[in-house]
Amino acid sequence: MDHHEGHVPVLLQEVIELLLPEGRRAVSVVDCTVGLGGHAEALLRADRGEGCLTGMDADADNLRLAKRRLEPFAQRVRLFEANFADIRDVLDEVGIDGADAILADLGVASNQLDDPERGFSFSVDGPLDMRLDRRTGRNAGDLVNALSERELADLIFEYGQERYSRRIARAIVRARVARSIVSTKALAEIVRRAIPPAANRTRRGVDPATRTFQALRIAVNDELGALDKLLGVLPDALNVGGRACVISFHSLEDRKVKRAFNDWRATGRARVITKKPVTACLAEQAVNNRSRSAKLRCVERVE
Ligand SMILES: C[S@@+](CC[C@H](N)C(=O)[O-])C[C@H]1O[C@@H](n2cnc3c(N)ncnc32)[C@H](O)[C@@H]1O
């Protein structure tokens, strides 16, 4: 089985219809989060052999998988190990001023979540890593073991929207006195025990560690900072008439996307194509868990 099998790109048809509707030509397409290449492959097929695709990913492993999948289109594809915060540098390297279509499918891919070594998941044990780009930066274990109780509480509250952030931070700081917290399972267990049992019952099958893990992942990868940068350069990175789609998976991201698109529209230079975010239909939600929280917004540069 190929590595990309089992990974289902979210809102695939919707992305294609918004970025490459009938009659629209896209000479240069940029996939900011090429991942396993699912959206990229469909975009390459949909533009009937005319355009080229620039893909980037912060994760070298996924980039390799994307490269393999996109091999049949190799002549029309350029791939970069890069953070989309640096999209301007990537475009400069390719030698294009702007793109006709830009996609960002935020967050992590299923293969990253499922790989215990990456440390994203609390259902399998692994090291507390969570870095997308493993070349640099502090990992989740570094944060958990080094931040003060106050810093941890703020981080878990702000990025995890977790109401028990203070209790969780206190429990982490107590636990690490005895020994450093180095595994995903150990951390998940500390978080679960810190949350009052009554609160656990109201979380309807969602693991109580979910929000804390989300918070750490966002912090480790500066996910909101990278999104801010991408949204900031979008007006310049898109050609006039070009469209951008962003798929987000939690309200912190979606709020930023919505605000950035509306601010841009207010200048008269863009039009928001999706008045409300596009969400997955029930049939897609039934086969792809991840699609349940997906929100897709699309903007078009008009001048
Ligand atoms: C949801 S997956 C994308 C899946 C892809 N659309 C597909 O169809 O296969 C998100 C990917 O974006 C990458 N990623 C997340 N944040 C990034 C960033 N700031 N810069 C570059 N890549 C990033 C992750 O490493 C992951 O491979």
The ligand as an ORCA input file, in Angstrom:
! r2SCAN-3c Opt
* xyz 0 1
  C      -3.510     18.545      6.283
  S      -1.947     18.246      5.642
  C      -2.132     18.605      3.958
  C      -2.668     17.474      3.154
  C      -2.694     17.743      1.661
  N      -3.569     18.830      1.340
  C      -3.059     16.508      0.898
  O      -4.081     16.516      0.201
  O      -2.343     15.504      0.968
  C      -1.070     19.595      6.213
  C       0.389     19.612      5.815
  O       0.833     20.933      5.995
  C       2.101     20.921      6.569
  N       2.217     22.192      7.286
  C       1.548     22.596      8.374
  N       1.895     23.847      8.699
  C       2.809     24.246      7.779
  C       3.546     25.448      7.564
  N       3.422     26.505      8.382
  N       4.378     25.511      6.504
  C       4.510     24.458      5.664
  N       3.854     23.294      5.818
  C       3.022     23.193      6.868
  C       2.136     19.688      7.432
  O       3.456     19.222      7.585
  C       1.263     18.719      6.631
  O       2.042     17.904      5.784
*
